[in-house]
Amino acid sequence: RLGGRIWFGWNAPNIVEDEVLRAKPEYDREKFWNSCFENAVQDLPRWQSGEVAAVWDTELEANMFPDDMSRHASYLFWPPAYSLFLTRTNADGLSAHKVW
């Protein structure tokens, strides 16, 4: 439904050594999700027609929770872990780069 929202938390391209992390496609989360939604628009009829469109954003998990990282005994909140937020919207008149 239009206006429907969903949150996908703890997207993390494995918390690993920096060189290994940089080799993963998810390392640049903006580029990764832009590519994902561009593929949907190119390949899926409901996205092509504008029947399905979404506004999206990502936020590092560490920015969403208490700033005292000593309270987080788990690596689940450490960068580069992030959340993806999607809102279903109308495709008419959209111009923001994070809208598909």
Secondary structure by P-SEA (a helix, b strand, c coil): cccbbbbbcccccccccaaaaaaccccaaaaaaaaaaaaaaacccccccccccccccccccccccccccccccccccccccbbbbbbbbbcccccccccc
